[in-house]
Amino acid sequence: MSAKSKRRRSQHKRSIAKAITWRITGSLDTFVIAWVITGSAHQGAAIGGTEIITKTVLYYFHERGWNRISFGLYDDYKSNK
């Protein structure tokens, strides 16, 4: 019986998908907060729209950086029978 070590890795497209869905959630939150604070839906949309781009890029690089370190990862051993 032999065992193979398999390290979990993620593809770039997974990081991109996670960044996009997280940004939608975060941007809606930013829009609502900015609207409440400024009293203007237009200003809220401008603030929310700007941070969509900047924070999506930042999140992508943050996610890829975390994929380069082993903190919190473990090896998944599967045996071939």
C-alpha positions, 0 to 999 in steps of 0.5 A: 500500500503506497501513500501519496502526499497531495498539497491543496492548491488553488487556481488563479481563476478561483482567486478571481471569482472569490475577489469578485463575489467578495467585492460585490458584497463589500461594495454594496455595504460601502454604497449604503454606508456612504449614502447614509453618511452623505445623504446622496445616493449619487455620491454613495455610488461614486464612492462604492464604484471607485472602491470596487476596482481598487479593492478587487485588485488588492484582494487578488494580490492578497489572496495570491500572497497567502497561497505562497505560504503554508500557514494553516495548510495540511497535507491530504494523504490518500492511499492507493488500494 
